């Protein structure tokens, strides 16, 4: 489930001659595990991972790979908040 206003961006620009406008596109992977929930207004960028059965809190930035399942991640940038008991 993905909340409203969330942006998932798997590409970015590289710097070229002091400008990002002319830089070559960088393409990367994003992995969102099975059963995960993403809160409203989150931003998920290239080369990041939200593990299975995890929650990304509203207004969070996911910019790295997390591995621990059944976990709440939140913040800007996102960090471990607590485990989730099922």
GIBEL-V912850 format. One record per helix or strand. SS is the DSSP state (A for helix, B for strand). FROM is the first residue (numbers start at 1). TO is the last residue. If there is no record, write none. Layout:
{{SS | FROM | TO} {SS | FROM | TO}}
//
This chain:
{{B | 2 | 2} {B | 7 | 9} {B | 11 | 13} {B | 16 | 16} {B | 19 | 19} {B | 25 | 27} {B | 30 | 32} {B | 37 | 38} {B | 43 | 45} {B | 48 | 50} {B | 55 | 56} {B | 61 | 62} {B | 65 | 65} {B | 71 | 75} {B | 78 | 83}}
//
